[in-house]
Every structure is written in C-alpha cells, then in structure tokens.
C-alpha cells in the first residue's frame, strides 16, 4: 500500500526541466546519505529530461544572459546553506572538460579560445549540460534509490483517500501511485484563442521547432513588425539576421557594422511601454555582492512582522532607493578615493534617520556628483522621448547603456546601483513572499514593478544592444516613433497598419506591414493555462490563484510550496515549484548559481527531507 510503514517512499516529479532537476539532485543526495531508506523516483517528462526550454538543438546565435560561471545544477555550501559534497560540476567546469570554445567572429581575425567563466554561451550548451546532469544523477543514484522515467505529461493528480497518497494520471494512460509529488512543469503559458488579434504570436521560444518554422515563412525583404523590446524580441531579430547569414563586424571605433546576407526582412520594432532593458554589465566572479546598508536582516525582520499590511511603495521602495544611492557612492568612492570607502559605508550604516541619510548623500553628491535613483526607476518613457523623438531617445539610451556595461560593475556606479535589485533579491523575497504585501501593493509589485526590476537586472548581454544599434544604422530595423501604437488588421489584404494613438502628434506616418510577430512570453498562471494539468487542478479546486487578475494568478502556496485549495486546505504531500507560483513567492524562473544562496535549492532540500524523513526530521535537519 502506498505510504505504509514497510514500503518504499515513492516520489513523483512531474516535469523535469531545471527546477525538477534540482529536486532530483537533492533526492539523489539525500538517498546517498540514508542507505537504509528505500526510495523510488517516478519522473514524468515528455521532452529531453533536464533541459526545459534550453533545447540542445537550438542555434548558436541564441545566447544566455547569465555568464557561464554563475550556473550550476549541483548544490554546494553557498546554495544549500550547509556543508555539502557537490555531486557534479558547475556549468563552466563542465564546459572546460569538453573544451567548449568561443569564436570571436566579430573581430577581424575570427579567433577561437576556450570559454571562460565570464562568457555568455549559447543556450544549447546549457541544454547539453542539463541533459548530461540528468544522466549523471542516474549514475550516482545509490542502490536504495530507483529512478523510473515516463516519457509523457501528467494531466491529473488524484488524492488516494484510503492510503494518503496520490495517483498521477499520464497523458498516454499511465497511472502511477506515489506517496509524494512535485509539480515542476516550468513555463506553462496560456491557451491560444482563435480570435487573437495577432495571428503570429510565436508558439514558443525562438529556438523551438515551431517558432523556427514560423520564421522560415518570412520572406527576404518582407516588411514585418516585431512587438516588444525584450529578450524575445532580441532573439527574433537575431534569428532574422544572423540566423540568415548576416554578420557583425567590429569597427575601428569599437562599434559594430552589420553586413547583410540579402535574406533579411525589413523590421519595424515597437513596444507598448517603450522601455528597453538595461544590458548585463561586465563583471568578475570575485566581485562581492552588494551588502545591504539599510535593508539589513534586522530591518527585514522588523518589516516582516507587519506582513499582510506592508506597502511596497511606502515601506520598501524608499529603502531600496537608499541602497541604490549607497551602491552608487560606494563604487564612486572606491574608484576615486579607495581609502575612504570603508569609513563612508560606516557613516551610512550608522545613520538612523532619513535626515541624517540625506545629509550623507548630499556630501557624497558634492564629492562624486549627483545621483537620483528615479532616473533609472522609470515606469514610462520620459517626456523628452515621446512621439517623433522616441527613436532618437532609444538610440541614445542603448549607446549610453553599452558604454556603462563595458565599464563593468566595479567601474560603473550606475550599474552598481542597478545591480542592487539583483543582489538583494532574497531580501525582497522575504518581504514579498506569501502575503507580505497588502492586496493592492501586491498587484503593483508583481505587475509593473516586477517588470521594471527585470528590465534593470535581467536584460541581455551588451552585445545584443550593440547588434540593435548596428541594425538601425544599417536600415534593417526601424523603431516606430512613439509607444503603444494602434495596430489594426485589414481583413481583405491581411496586412497590418501601425499608427500613433497620440492625436496631438499628427506628423507620425502610419506604417503598413505584412505581419506582426508578438515577442512576448506569456505568464504561467492558472487562468487559461497552457498546461492541461494546471487547468485540471484549478477546475477541481486543488489549486487557486493568488489574485484573480490575469498575470497575478500564480498558484497560491504556503511557505513550504504546498498548494492551497479552494477550501483553504493545504495539500501536505504535494509541492509546486517554478514559474507557475509567481505571486505566491517572488522570482521563480532561474537556474541556481554556485557559491550563492539559492531559494530553489533550499526549498527542494527541505521538501525532499520531508518526503524521506518526515516532517519532524525536516524541521530538525
């Protein structure tokens, strides 16, 4: 009987992308530590196990936006918060053993070199690493752990009332009884409606076969539009330029020049917000994260005691702005007056009142120049970049941002200020997770402000911005004048007219294109979910949304990752991790980094110990 005292513990893992792989890695580790415990892992994954959206078959021009040295599936001391023997290599270590090379094809000599920890590598390499990691974990599984793989999706999970376990219903008819289950299905997206205004919403990541087929239908010289300025837009532009034989050449002034292949379409790019991403700055692995000056652990604990009534704008944002100013001026001091940095940090940390803090920052402004965080914390395009002036404003932004990224985090006070939002992500999690903010503030933080944070610290590598500037210069890409234009389709011709909504700007000429590619990644909430499993669990009331609004409808869970049902009851032997719980907790879509705290690892670690040892053992582990 499932769950009986003398039977093996049977753990289901539904979906084996990177998040499911982290669970499996912790399970292998725990089983190796407990040879007397009999465990069976039942995995349901229709695709290549481990890789998720990082297909090993995608083209090399689709790049990661995280450096190679900051990725690892295998937990270490920093990631799990305890002294652990790492079961496998980091991504970069794996690349070294396979002599992965980087081709400097933008330089005159097209030299090759071994990939370094600081390189942004092709995504397919990460996919290869993740696939290898799964097979490696299989070989490391001890005799007391059996791993069974079913190459299909799960479409339902049913509780076994008599035994206390769960039955996983596979899409191909397979049924499997388990004592515990993890749902780690990654990005689920939304169902596509036949009446969608844009018929060319890309069907998946740019590297997937369905999207590549869609792009292959775009003709050379065809006039198309791309809706979006984010990472997916950059991927689409790469696919339709470099992916068609074009290339970038480094010029004497260190800029880029685009050499056409003749197979490119003509691209009009527009955006609803008009706000571009900041590119990722150059860095080193020896750089220390920004240590909080104001949002300290004590301050977080004090604020957390007010959970449920915290207002992000009133209670948290002012502190984060102070942290941005601290990072800016501490970096500036290190560059200009290195000996003064420690004393300056002490002064900042000792300031108790905002008036004292302002006095210190005022003195810093006199020494190192003014800095206003609000110039970076934009939720809309500034007045100087509206209408006809928008393309010029965007081009200026891109060039300035490239220059700051080249300086690197250690030499750019502005980039150091932005990076605060990445370095203090765990502190933000502690405040936002599991009902930390009031209902209205929750919607603001997980809506427009979460998007802003992503633009600040989760952007592309600087080379993507260089590419866009070169393509604008070459006339391959045009930026539509203004933001959030009106897009209408002519039912007779099938063409689209893109026009300004601003009646006060009458001199913006409408553009006509043959198709619109919407460069966006749908969120992974419960409403109209692209996952049959999530839709079924929602329909049965096993899972409920954090908030009913689309985009804020991630799965509601408790602090351990158990879903909270429609009656308020918690499913104690079911865990849901990954993008579909965004809103219950903050920032759930990433591969862990070595040597740094990882919520993905620590959550999986606790849950796996709960499965194998029971709740009491988990609480004392």
C-alpha positions as CSV (number, residue, x, y, z in Angstrom):
1,X,0.0,0.0,0.0
2,X,1.3,3.5,-0.9
3,X,2.6,5.2,2.2
4,X,2.7,2.1,4.5
5,X,5.5,2.0,7.0
6,X,7.2,-1.0,5.4
7,X,7.0,0.2,1.8
8,X,9.4,2.3,-0.1
9,X,8.8,6.1,-0.4
10,X,7.6,6.8,-3.9
11,X,8.2,10.4,-5.1
12,X,6.7,11.7,-8.3
13,X,8.4,14.5,-10.2
14,X,6.1,16.0,-12.8
15,X,8.1,17.9,-15.3
16,X,11.9,17.7,-15.4
17,X,13.3,21.0,-16.5
18,X,15.9,22.8,-14.4
19,X,13.6,23.1,-11.4
20,X,12.7,19.4,-11.4
21,X,16.3,18.6,-11.9
22,X,17.2,20.5,-8.7
23,X,14.6,18.3,-6.9
24,X,16.1,15.1,-8.3
25,X,19.6,16.3,-7.4
26,X,18.6,16.8,-3.8
27,X,16.8,13.5,-3.8
28,X,19.9,11.6,-5.0
29,X,22.0,13.4,-2.4
30,X,19.5,12.5,0.4
31,X,19.3,8.9,-0.7
32,X,23.1,8.6,-0.7
33,X,23.1,9.9,2.9
34,X,20.4,7.4,4.0
35,X,21.2,4.0,2.6
36,X,18.7,2.4,4.9
37,X,15.8,4.3,3.3
38,X,14.2,2.7,0.2
39,X,13.1,5.4,-2.3
40,X,11.7,5.3,-5.8
41,X,11.6,8.4,-8.0
42,X,9.0,8.4,-10.7
43,X,9.6,11.1,-13.3
44,X,7.1,12.2,-16.0
45,X,8.8,14.3,-18.7
46,X,7.9,14.1,-22.5
47,X,10.9,16.1,-23.6
48,X,14.6,15.7,-23.1
49,X,15.0,15.2,-19.4
50,X,16.5,18.2,-17.6
51,X,16.6,20.8,-20.3
52,X,13.2,22.6,-20.1
53,X,13.3,25.4,-22.7
54,X,17.1,25.1,-23.2
55,X,16.9,22.8,-26.2
56,X,20.3,21.3,-27.1
57,X,19.3,21.6,-30.8
58,X,18.8,25.4,-31.0
59,X,21.2,27.6,-33.0
60,X,24.3,29.1,-31.5
61,X,23.1,32.7,-32.1
62,X,20.6,32.3,-29.2
63,X,22.7,33.2,-26.2
64,X,22.3,33.0,-22.4
65,X,22.1,36.3,-20.5
66,X,23.9,34.8,-17.5
67,X,27.6,34.2,-17.5
68,X,28.9,30.6,-17.5
69,X,30.4,30.8,-14.1
70,X,27.1,31.6,-12.4
71,X,25.2,28.5,-13.3
72,X,25.1,25.1,-11.6
73,X,22.6,22.3,-11.0
74,X,24.7,20.8,-8.3
75,X,24.2,22.3,-4.9
76,X,27.2,23.4,-2.8
77,X,27.8,25.1,0.5
78,X,26.6,28.5,-0.7
79,X,23.5,27.3,-2.5
80,X,22.1,25.0,0.2
81,X,23.2,26.8,3.3
82,X,25.1,23.8,4.7
83,X,28.4,22.0,4.0
84,X,27.7,19.6,1.2
85,X,29.7,17.5,-1.1
86,X,28.8,18.7,-4.6
87,X,27.6,15.8,-6.7
88,X,28.7,17.3,-10.1
89,X,30.4,20.1,-11.9
90,X,29.2,23.7,-12.4
91,X,28.2,24.6,-15.9
92,X,31.6,26.2,-16.6
93,X,33.5,23.3,-15.2
94,X,31.5,21.0,-17.5
95,X,32.4,23.3,-20.4
96,X,36.1,23.0,-19.6
97,X,36.1,19.2,-19.6
98,X,34.5,19.3,-23.0
99,X,36.8,22.1,-24.4
100,X,33.9,24.3,-25.3
101,X,35.2,27.1,-27.5
102,X,34.2,30.7,-28.1
103,X,34.6,32.1,-31.6
104,X,35.5,35.8,-31.7
105,X,33.7,36.1,-35.1
106,X,33.2,39.9,-34.7
107,X,36.9,40.6,-34.7
108,X,39.0,40.8,-37.9
109,X,40.9,37.5,-37.2
110,X,37.9,35.4,-36.1
111,X,40.0,33.7,-33.4
112,X,38.9,30.9,-31.2
113,X,39.6,30.5,-27.5
114,X,38.4,28.3,-24.6
115,X,35.2,29.5,-23.0
116,X,35.8,31.4,-19.8
117,X,33.6,31.8,-16.6
118,X,32.7,35.3,-17.8
119,X,31.4,34.3,-21.2
120,X,27.7,34.3,-22.3
121,X,27.5,31.0,-24.0
122,X,24.9,29.6,-26.5
123,X,21.8,28.3,-24.8
124,X,22.2,25.0,-26.4
125,X,25.3,24.4,-24.3
126,X,23.3,24.9,-21.2
127,X,20.8,22.4,-22.6
128,X,23.6,19.9,-23.2
129,X,24.8,20.4,-19.6
130,X,21.3,19.9,-18.2
131,X,20.7,16.8,-20.2
132,X,24.1,15.4,-19.1
133,X,23.3,16.3,-15.5
134,X,20.2,14.1,-15.6
135,X,22.2,11.1,-16.9
136,X,25.0,11.8,-14.4
137,X,22.5,11.8,-11.5
138,X,21.2,8.5,-12.7
139,X,24.7,7.0,-12.4
140,X,25.1,8.5,-8.9
141,X,21.8,7.0,-7.6
142,X,22.6,4.5,-4.8
143,X,21.1,1.0,-4.7
144,X,18.3,2.2,-2.4
145,X,17.1,4.8,-5.0
146,X,15.3,3.6,-8.1
147,X,14.7,6.2,-10.9
148,X,11.9,5.5,-13.4
149,X,11.3,7.8,-16.4
150,X,7.9,8.0,-18.2
151,X,8.1,10.0,-21.4
152,X,4.7,11.6,-21.2
153,X,2.9,14.5,-19.5
154,X,0.7,14.2,-16.4
155,X,-2.8,15.5,-17.0
156,X,-4.3,15.0,-13.5
157,X,-3.3,14.2,-9.9
158,X,-5.8,12.5,-7.7
159,X,-5.6,12.0,-4.0
160,X,-6.0,8.5,-2.6
161,X,-8.3,8.9,0.3
162,X,-7.7,5.5,1.8
163,X,-3.9,5.4,1.6
164,X,-3.0,9.1,1.8
165,X,-1.0,9.0,-1.4
166,X,-1.6,10.4,-4.9
167,X,-2.2,8.9,-8.3
168,X,-0.5,10.6,-11.3
169,X,-2.5,10.2,-14.5
170,X,-0.3,10.3,-17.6
171,X,-1.5,11.7,-20.9
172,X,-0.9,8.2,-22.5
173,X,-3.0,6.4,-20.0
174,X,-0.2,5.5,-17.5
175,X,-1.3,5.6,-13.9
176,X,1.2,5.7,-11.0
177,X,0.6,5.8,-7.3
178,X,3.1,7.9,-5.3
179,X,3.4,8.9,-1.6
180,X,4.5,12.5,-2.6
181,X,4.7,14.5,-5.7
182,X,6.5,17.6,-7.0
183,X,5.0,19.6,-9.9
184,X,7.8,21.4,-11.6
185,X,6.4,22.0,-15.1
186,X,8.2,25.2,-15.9
187,X,6.7,27.9,-18.1
188,X,3.2,26.9,-18.9
189,X,2.0,29.9,-20.9
190,X,-1.7,30.4,-21.8
191,X,-4.1,28.8,-24.3
192,X,-4.2,30.5,-27.7
193,X,-7.6,31.8,-28.8
194,X,-8.6,31.6,-32.4
195,X,-9.8,35.2,-32.2
196,X,-6.5,36.6,-31.1
197,X,-5.7,39.9,-32.8
198,X,-2.2,38.8,-33.7
199,X,-2.2,35.6,-35.6
200,X,1.6,35.4,-35.5
201,X,2.1,35.1,-31.7
202,X,5.2,33.0,-31.6
203,X,4.3,29.5,-30.5
204,X,7.3,29.1,-28.1
205,X,10.9,30.1,-27.5
206,X,12.7,31.3,-30.7
207,X,14.9,28.2,-30.7
208,X,12.0,25.7,-30.7
209,X,11.0,24.0,-34.0
210,X,7.5,25.5,-34.2
211,X,8.9,29.1,-34.0
212,X,11.7,28.3,-36.4
213,X,9.0,27.1,-38.9
214,X,7.0,30.3,-38.5
215,X,10.1,32.4,-39.1
216,X,11.1,30.4,-42.1
217,X,7.9,31.7,-43.7
218,X,9.1,35.3,-43.5
219,X,10.5,36.3,-46.9
220,X,13.6,38.3,-47.7
221,X,12.8,42.0,-47.9
222,X,9.3,41.4,-46.4
223,X,8.1,44.3,-44.3
224,X,7.2,42.9,-40.8
225,X,6.7,44.3,-37.3
226,X,8.0,43.0,-34.1
227,X,6.0,43.9,-31.0
228,X,8.4,44.1,-28.0
229,X,11.8,45.3,-26.9
230,X,12.7,42.5,-24.5
231,X,14.7,39.3,-24.7
232,X,12.3,37.5,-27.0
233,X,12.5,40.5,-29.4
234,X,16.3,40.3,-29.4
235,X,16.0,36.6,-30.2
236,X,13.7,37.2,-33.1
237,X,15.9,39.9,-34.6
238,X,18.9,37.6,-34.3
239,X,17.1,34.7,-36.0
240,X,16.1,37.0,-38.9
241,X,19.6,38.5,-39.3
242,X,22.5,36.4,-38.1
243,X,20.3,33.3,-38.4
244,X,20.0,34.1,-42.2
245,X,23.7,34.5,-42.8
246,X,24.2,38.2,-41.8
247,X,27.2,39.1,-39.6
248,X,28.5,41.8,-37.4
249,X,32.0,43.3,-37.9
250,X,33.9,45.2,-35.2
251,X,34.9,48.7,-36.4
252,X,37.9,50.8,-35.5
253,X,35.8,52.9,-33.1
254,X,34.8,49.7,-31.3
255,X,31.3,49.9,-32.7
256,X,29.6,47.3,-34.9
257,X,28.8,47.3,-38.6
258,X,26.2,44.9,-40.0
259,X,27.0,43.0,-43.2
260,X,23.8,41.9,-44.9
261,X,23.2,38.5,-46.4
262,X,20.3,39.7,-48.6
263,X,17.9,37.3,-46.9
264,X,16.7,39.7,-44.1
265,X,13.2,41.1,-43.9
266,X,12.7,44.8,-43.0
267,X,11.7,45.0,-39.4
268,X,9.6,47.7,-37.6
269,X,10.0,47.4,-33.9
270,X,7.5,48.9,-31.4
271,X,6.6,48.5,-27.8
272,X,3.7,49.0,-25.5
273,X,5.8,50.6,-22.8
274,X,8.7,51.8,-25.0
275,X,11.0,50.9,-22.1
276,X,14.1,48.9,-23.1
277,X,16.1,46.5,-20.9
278,X,19.4,47.5,-19.4
279,X,22.1,45.2,-20.7
280,X,24.1,43.0,-18.3
281,X,27.3,44.6,-17.3
282,X,30.8,43.1,-17.5
283,X,31.7,41.5,-14.2
284,X,34.1,39.2,-12.4
285,X,33.5,36.1,-10.3
286,X,35.5,37.7,-7.4
287,X,33.1,40.6,-7.2
288,X,31.2,40.6,-3.9
289,X,27.5,41.2,-3.9
290,X,26.3,44.5,-2.5
291,X,26.0,44.0,1.2
292,X,22.8,45.8,2.5
293,X,23.4,49.1,4.3
294,X,19.8,49.9,5.1
295,X,17.8,46.8,4.1
296,X,19.6,44.7,6.7
297,X,18.4,41.3,8.0
298,X,17.2,43.1,11.2
299,X,15.3,45.7,9.1
300,X,13.7,42.9,7.0
301,X,12.7,41.0,10.2
302,X,11.1,44.2,11.6
303,X,9.2,44.8,8.4
304,X,8.2,41.2,8.0
305,X,6.4,41.3,11.4
306,X,3.9,43.6,9.6
307,X,3.3,41.0,6.9
308,X,0.0,41.5,5.1
309,X,-0.1,45.2,5.6
310,X,3.2,46.2,4.0
311,X,3.0,48.8,1.2
312,X,5.9,48.3,-1.3
313,X,5.9,52.0,-2.3
314,X,5.7,53.4,1.2
315,X,7.7,50.8,3.2
316,X,10.2,49.2,0.9
317,X,10.9,51.3,-2.1
318,X,12.4,54.2,-0.2
319,X,14.9,51.8,1.5
320,X,15.8,50.3,-1.9
321,X,16.4,53.8,-3.3
322,X,18.8,54.4,-0.4
323,X,20.5,51.1,-1.2
324,X,20.9,52.3,-4.8
325,X,22.4,55.5,-3.7
326,X,24.7,53.7,-1.3
327,X,25.9,51.4,-4.0
328,X,26.5,54.3,-6.4
329,X,28.5,56.3,-4.0
330,X,30.5,53.4,-2.5
331,X,31.5,52.4,-6.0
332,X,32.4,56.0,-6.9
333,X,34.4,56.3,-3.7
334,X,36.3,53.1,-4.4
335,X,37.2,54.5,-7.8
336,X,38.2,58.0,-6.7
337,X,39.2,57.7,-3.1
338,X,39.6,54.0,-2.2
339,X,40.8,54.6,1.3
340,X,37.6,56.5,2.1
341,X,35.1,53.7,1.2
342,X,35.1,51.8,4.5
343,X,34.6,54.9,6.5
344,X,31.8,56.1,4.2
345,X,30.0,52.8,4.5
346,X,30.2,53.1,8.3
347,X,28.7,56.5,8.2
348,X,25.8,55.3,6.0
349,X,25.2,52.3,8.2
350,X,25.2,54.4,11.3
351,X,22.6,56.9,10.1
352,X,19.3,56.2,11.8
353,X,17.1,58.9,10.4
354,X,16.4,59.9,6.8
355,X,17.5,63.4,7.5
356,X,21.0,62.0,8.5
357,X,21.0,59.8,5.5
358,X,20.2,62.7,3.2
359,X,23.0,64.8,4.7
360,X,25.5,62.0,4.0
361,X,24.3,61.6,0.4
362,X,24.4,65.3,-0.1
363,X,28.1,65.3,0.9
364,X,28.6,62.4,-1.5
365,X,27.0,64.3,-4.3
366,X,29.3,67.2,-3.7
367,X,32.4,64.9,-3.9
368,X,31.3,62.5,-6.6
369,X,28.4,64.1,-8.5
370,X,24.6,63.9,-8.1
371,X,22.7,60.7,-8.5
372,X,18.9,60.3,-8.5
373,X,17.6,56.7,-8.5
374,X,14.4,57.8,-10.1
375,X,16.3,58.4,-13.4
376,X,16.7,54.6,-13.5
377,X,13.4,53.6,-12.0
378,X,11.2,54.6,-14.9
379,X,7.7,53.2,-15.4
380,X,7.2,55.2,-18.5
381,X,9.3,56.9,-21.3
382,X,10.4,60.4,-20.2
383,X,8.8,63.4,-22.0
384,X,12.0,64.0,-24.0
385,X,11.5,60.6,-25.7
386,X,7.8,60.8,-26.7
387,X,6.4,60.9,-30.3
388,X,8.9,61.6,-33.1
389,X,11.7,61.9,-30.6
390,X,11.3,58.3,-29.3
391,X,13.7,56.6,-31.8
392,X,16.4,59.1,-31.0
393,X,15.9,58.7,-27.3
394,X,16.0,54.9,-27.5
395,X,19.2,55.0,-29.6
396,X,20.8,57.3,-27.1
397,X,19.7,55.1,-24.2
398,X,21.2,52.0,-25.9
399,X,24.5,53.7,-26.6
400,X,24.8,55.0,-23.1
401,X,23.9,51.7,-21.6
402,X,26.5,49.9,-23.8
403,X,29.2,52.3,-22.5
404,X,28.2,51.7,-18.9
405,X,28.2,47.9,-19.4
406,X,31.6,47.9,-20.9
407,X,32.9,49.7,-17.8
408,X,31.7,46.8,-15.7
409,X,30.1,46.6,-12.2
410,X,33.3,47.5,-10.5
411,X,33.8,50.7,-12.5
412,X,30.3,51.9,-13.2
413,X,28.5,53.4,-10.2
414,X,25.2,53.5,-12.3
415,X,25.4,49.7,-13.0
416,X,26.3,49.1,-9.3
417,X,23.1,51.0,-8.3
418,X,21.0,48.9,-10.7
419,X,22.6,45.6,-9.5
420,X,21.2,46.2,-6.0
421,X,17.9,44.8,-7.2
422,X,19.7,41.6,-8.1
423,X,22.0,41.4,-5.2
424,X,19.2,42.0,-2.6
425,X,16.7,39.7,-4.4
426,X,16.4,37.4,-1.4
427,X,15.6,40.3,0.9
428,X,12.9,41.3,-1.5
429,X,11.6,37.7,-1.4
430,X,11.5,37.7,2.4
431,X,9.3,40.8,2.3
432,X,7.1,39.9,-0.7
433,X,6.6,36.2,-0.3
434,X,3.4,34.6,1.0
435,X,1.2,37.6,1.5
436,X,3.9,40.0,2.7
437,X,2.3,43.0,0.8
438,X,-1.2,44.3,1.0
439,X,-3.5,43.2,-1.8
440,X,-3.2,46.5,-3.7
441,X,0.6,46.7,-3.2
442,X,1.0,43.1,-4.2
443,X,-0.6,43.8,-7.6
444,X,1.7,46.8,-8.1
445,X,4.9,44.9,-7.1
446,X,4.2,41.7,-9.1
447,X,2.8,43.8,-12.0
448,X,4.6,46.9,-13.3
449,X,7.4,46.9,-10.7
450,X,8.5,43.3,-11.2
451,X,8.7,44.1,-15.0
452,X,10.8,47.1,-14.2
453,X,13.2,45.0,-12.0
454,X,13.5,42.5,-14.8
455,X,14.4,45.4,-17.2
456,X,17.0,46.6,-14.8
457,X,18.9,43.4,-14.0
458,X,17.6,40.5,-16.2
459,X,18.4,42.0,-19.6
460,X,20.5,40.7,-22.5
461,X,24.3,40.8,-22.7
462,X,25.6,44.2,-24.0
463,X,26.3,42.6,-27.5
464,X,22.6,42.4,-28.1
465,X,22.3,46.2,-27.7
466,X,25.3,46.7,-30.0
467,X,23.5,44.5,-32.6
468,X,20.4,46.6,-32.4
469,X,22.3,49.8,-32.8
470,X,24.1,48.4,-35.9
471,X,20.9,47.1,-37.4
472,X,19.2,50.5,-37.0
473,X,22.3,52.1,-38.6
474,X,22.1,49.6,-41.5
475,X,18.4,50.3,-42.1
476,X,17.4,46.7,-41.3
477,X,15.5,47.7,-38.2
478,X,13.3,50.8,-37.8
479,X,12.0,52.0,-34.4
480,X,8.4,53.2,-34.6
481,X,8.0,56.8,-33.4
482,X,6.2,56.6,-30.1
483,X,4.9,53.9,-27.8
484,X,1.9,51.6,-27.6
485,X,0.7,52.3,-31.2
486,X,-2.7,51.3,-32.6
487,X,-2.4,48.0,-34.6
488,X,-5.2,47.1,-37.0
489,X,-5.5,44.3,-39.5
490,X,-7.1,44.7,-42.9
491,X,-9.3,41.6,-43.3
492,X,-9.2,41.8,-47.1
493,X,-5.4,42.1,-47.6
494,X,-4.3,40.6,-44.3
495,X,-1.8,43.4,-43.8
496,X,-1.5,45.5,-40.6
497,X,-1.5,49.2,-40.2
498,X,0.5,50.5,-37.2
499,X,-0.3,54.1,-36.3
500,X,0.2,56.5,-33.4
501,X,-2.5,56.8,-30.8
502,X,-1.4,60.3,-29.9
503,X,-3.8,62.7,-31.6
504,X,-1.5,65.6,-30.6
505,X,1.2,64.3,-32.8
506,X,-0.2,64.4,-36.3
507,X,3.0,64.1,-38.3
508,X,3.7,60.4,-37.5
509,X,3.2,58.4,-40.7
510,X,1.4,55.1,-40.2
511,X,3.3,52.0,-41.3
512,X,1.9,49.1,-43.1
513,X,3.4,45.6,-42.6
514,X,2.5,42.1,-43.8
515,X,2.6,40.5,-40.4
516,X,3.2,41.2,-36.7
517,X,5.4,38.9,-34.6
518,X,4.5,39.4,-30.9
519,X,7.7,39.0,-28.9
520,X,6.4,38.1,-25.5
521,X,6.5,35.2,-23.1
522,X,3.1,34.5,-21.5
523,X,2.9,34.3,-17.7
524,X,2.2,30.9,-16.1
525,X,-0.9,31.4,-14.0
526,X,-3.9,29.2,-13.6
527,X,-6.4,31.1,-15.8
528,X,-6.5,29.8,-19.4
529,X,-3.3,27.8,-18.6
530,X,-1.4,26.1,-21.4
531,X,-0.9,23.2,-19.0
532,X,-3.6,20.6,-19.0
533,X,-2.5,19.5,-15.5
534,X,-2.7,23.0,-14.0
535,X,-6.1,23.6,-15.7
536,X,-7.5,20.4,-14.2
537,X,-6.2,21.0,-10.7
538,X,-7.6,24.5,-10.9
539,X,-11.0,23.3,-12.1
540,X,-11.1,20.8,-9.2
541,X,-10.1,23.5,-6.6
542,X,-6.9,21.7,-5.7
543,X,-5.0,24.9,-6.7
544,X,-6.2,28.5,-6.5
545,X,-4.8,31.8,-7.8
546,X,-3.1,34.3,-5.6
547,X,-5.2,37.0,-7.2
548,X,-7.9,36.6,-9.8
549,X,-6.5,39.0,-12.4
550,X,-4.6,37.6,-15.3
551,X,-0.9,37.9,-14.7
552,X,-1.3,37.9,-11.0
553,X,-2.9,34.4,-10.9
554,X,0.1,32.3,-9.9
555,X,-0.7,29.2,-7.8
556,X,-1.2,30.1,-4.2
557,X,1.1,28.1,-1.9
558,X,2.2,28.1,1.7
559,X,5.8,28.8,2.6
560,X,6.9,25.2,2.0
561,X,5.5,25.1,-1.5
562,X,2.3,23.2,-0.8
563,X,-0.7,24.4,-2.9
564,X,-3.7,25.9,-1.0
565,X,-7.0,24.6,-2.3
566,X,-10.3,26.4,-2.7
567,X,-11.4,25.4,0.8
568,X,-8.2,26.8,2.3
569,X,-6.8,23.3,2.9
570,X,-3.2,22.6,2.2
571,X,-2.1,19.5,0.2
572,X,0.6,18.2,2.5
573,X,2.2,15.7,0.1
574,X,2.1,17.9,-3.0
575,X,4.7,20.6,-3.8
576,X,4.6,23.1,-6.7
577,X,7.7,24.9,-7.6
578,X,8.7,27.2,-10.6
579,X,7.2,30.0,-12.7
580,X,3.6,29.0,-12.1
581,X,3.8,30.0,-8.4
582,X,5.0,33.5,-9.2
583,X,3.0,35.8,-7.0
584,X,2.9,33.4,-4.0
585,X,6.6,33.9,-4.0
586,X,9.0,36.2,-5.9
587,X,11.2,35.3,-8.8
588,X,10.9,31.6,-9.6
589,X,12.5,31.2,-13.0
590,X,16.2,30.7,-12.9
591,X,19.0,28.1,-12.8
592,X,20.9,28.2,-9.4
593,X,24.3,29.8,-9.1
594,X,27.2,28.1,-7.4
595,X,28.5,29.6,-4.2
596,X,25.5,31.8,-3.6
597,X,22.2,31.2,-1.6
598,X,19.5,29.6,-3.8
599,X,15.9,29.5,-2.8
600,X,15.3,26.9,-5.4
601,X,17.9,24.6,-3.8
602,X,16.9,25.3,-0.2
603,X,13.2,24.8,-0.9
604,X,13.9,21.5,-2.7
605,X,16.2,20.4,0.1
606,X,13.6,20.9,2.8
607,X,10.9,19.2,0.8
608,X,12.9,16.2,-0.1
609,X,13.9,15.6,3.6
610,X,10.2,15.9,4.5
611,X,9.4,13.2,2.0
612,X,12.1,10.8,3.1
613,X,12.4,11.5,6.9
614,X,9.0,13.0,7.7
615,X,8.0,16.5,9.0
616,X,9.8,16.2,12.3
617,X,13.1,15.2,10.7
618,X,12.7,18.0,8.2
619,X,12.2,20.6,11.0
620,X,15.3,19.5,12.8
621,X,17.6,19.0,9.7
